[in-house]
């Protein structure tokens, strides 16, 4: 069964850090690009970061640049999202998603084949 499971979320103070993990099973991570998305309360789901499947090129939303880092460990079937200098506006449910063919912009939700259930990140005092 194809599955992506996110973990590492929680409550953190502004300026703090979190590392999210996305563990995949049922398919070979090597063949997929991975994106991280988030959905804040009352907002649409948006792309945060993306890592390609072969060259490990990375792309970030403007809001994530210089604060978030996406990386992957294919042998461990895991993709990470390291987040630093967190802000209250980063509060959202974060999702990882797997993409086999890059036929759309990286932050296009329609371009992904499989999604995790999401993990809550709350940035607050």
JONOR-V649663 format. One line per field, one symbol per residue. ss: DSSP state (H for helix, E for strand, - for the rest). psi: psi as a letter, one per 20 degrees, with the letter a starting at -180 (. if undefined). burial: b if it has 24 or more other ideal C-beta (glycine too) atoms within 12 Angstrom, else e. Layout:
ss->???
psi->???
burial->???
This chain:
ss->--EEEEE--EEE-----EEEEEEEE---HHH-EEEEEEE------EEEEEE------EEE-------EEEEEEHHH-EEEEEE----HHH-EEEEEEEE---------HHH--EE---EEEEE--
psi->ppqppqrirapqqpiaqqoqqopqqirohhjpqpqprqoqpjrqpqqgrqprhgikqqqqqhiipihqpqrqnhhjkqqqopprlqqhiiprppqqqppgpmirqhjohijqhqqriqppppoq.
burial->eeebbbbbbeebeeeeebbbbbbbeeeebeebbbbbbbbeeeeebbbbbbbbbeeeebbbbeebeebbbbbbeeeebbbbbbbeebbeebbbbbbbbbbeebeeebbeeebbbbbbebbbbbbee
